[in-house]
Amino acid sequence: MSGPDASLTVSVVICVYTEDRWEDILAAVASVRAQSRPARETLLVVDHNEALRERLLKEYKEREDVRVLANAGPRGLSAGRNTGIAASRGEVIAFLDDDAVAERDWLRHFAEGYADPAVIAVGGRTVPIWASGRRPVWFPEEFDWVVGCTYRGLPPGRVRVRNVLGGNASFRREAFDAAGGFATGIGRDGDKRPLGCEETELCIRLSRARPDAVLLIDDRAVIHHRVPEVREHFAYFRARAYAEGLSKALVARSVGADKGLESERRYATRVLPAGVLRGLRDAVLARPGGAGRAGAIVAGVLTAAGGYAVGSVRARRGGASFSVAPVEGGAHG
């Protein structure tokens, strides 16, 4: 691939919902404003929290490159992202979690991916910042997706993938013209059950609408994602794995199990068994946490499978659904 197009404009969308993350939000915005390749704008989309919106408006009233918006759709991350897409002016829309900071060349590496006109989405690598200062010894790297981070098993370098990961991702605007926006009713909604998979569903839908489209992950496009103390415990690990199973059932119901689970089959049959063996080997060698990691992998698989089974029954009975709407607006150019 050739170098990035200097004329390519990038909008960054950060969805926010609670004043408890005030310092994190300021740090996220500061990391975007410090990029080696400047963003055209940063859009802060506030999820039905008027006090937070007013506070952010006051904080950034002198900043023309930072815009504060209210989520125009139902409560939740998907509708917030769709609001940001519709209001953005860039040719590419990048997404950054509100509790993460991007490395200085984050957007530069994204832009390099778009030098190929076939590329319609580029994701990056998300590194955990553990609240306790270090990874819990029992927490397997294969399950770092539980805390919204890049997990062991993803191929290194800049590689083609089925889907990017939502907290560190970018899309050409035309992706949303072709496939619509993020589905509501499938992803995160404030502090409710930690569901996910909305970006997986979108990427599969996008690949169906544009079979020639290329989606990439470039592991040089790095963000650092804060993991709060509550998410370092096994109870959250188990709850998130169960919620992932529920979400995957919705995706499989929507796009079919072949597409909806093709990456997961490789992960379950190759990556996870290798992780269990590595943990058991470490246990034999008396290395800290080996048995715990092996046990956590087995527990995570069984819990996710249980969530998938429950979610599949609910989906068949019509008790769980989500909807996709076209993204209206968008100030192009």
Disulfide bonds with the S-S distance in Angstrom:
none
